[in-house]
Amino acid sequence: MAAPAARERLWPVLAAAAFAAVAALALAGAMITAPPVVTQHLTGESGVSLDDAPLSETPLEEAP
């Protein structure tokens, strides 16, 4: 009598695929619902003075 054939288990593969799908959907939802990083651009036309901007956001001046 022949020995029964070894069966491959499918549930670890399905669990990994389901986890990857849930993680991808969660990250996509977070990217869509997250507020934008920059909410107001620092331009002279918007009423925000460039002189009041933090030092890291001031434009660089050219050397004489």
C-alpha positions in Angstrom: 0.0 0.0 0.0 1.3 3.4 -0.9 1.9 6.1 1.7 -0.4 9.1 1.6 1.0 12.1 -0.3 2.1 15.0 1.7 -0.2 17.9 1.5 1.0 21.5 1.4 -0.7 23.8 3.9 -2.2 26.8 2.4 -3.3 28.8 5.4 0.1 30.5 6.1 0.2 31.8 2.6 -3.4 33.1 2.8 -2.7 34.7 6.2 0.4 36.5 4.9 -1.5 37.7 1.8 -4.4 38.9 4.0 -2.1 40.8 6.3 -0.3 42.5 3.4 -3.7 43.5 1.9 -5.0 44.9 5.2 -1.7 46.8 5.8 -1.7 48.3 2.3 -5.3 49.4 2.7 -4.6 50.9 6.1 -1.6 52.8 4.9 -3.5 54.1 1.8 -6.3 55.3 4.0 -3.9 57.0 6.3 -2.2 58.8 3.4 -5.6 59.9 2.0 -7.0 61.2 5.3 -3.8 62.8 6.6 -3.7 66.6 6.4 -1.2 68.2 4.0 2.2 68.9 5.3 2.2 72.5 4.1 -1.0 74.3 4.7 0.0 77.8 3.6 2.7 78.8 1.2 4.9 81.7 2.2 4.5 84.2 -0.7 4.2 87.9 -0.7 0.8 87.7 -2.4 -0.9 85.6 0.4 -0.5 88.3 3.0 2.2 86.4 5.0 5.4 88.3 5.3 8.6 86.5 4.4 10.3 88.5 7.1 8.2 86.8 9.8 9.0 83.3 8.5 11.2 81.0 10.5 14.9 81.0 9.6 14.7 77.5 8.1 12.0 78.7 5.6 13.6 82.0 4.5 15.0 82.1 1.0 18.7 82.1 0.6 20.4 85.3 -0.5 23.1 85.4 -3.1 26.6 86.3 -2.1 27.7 89.8 -3.3 
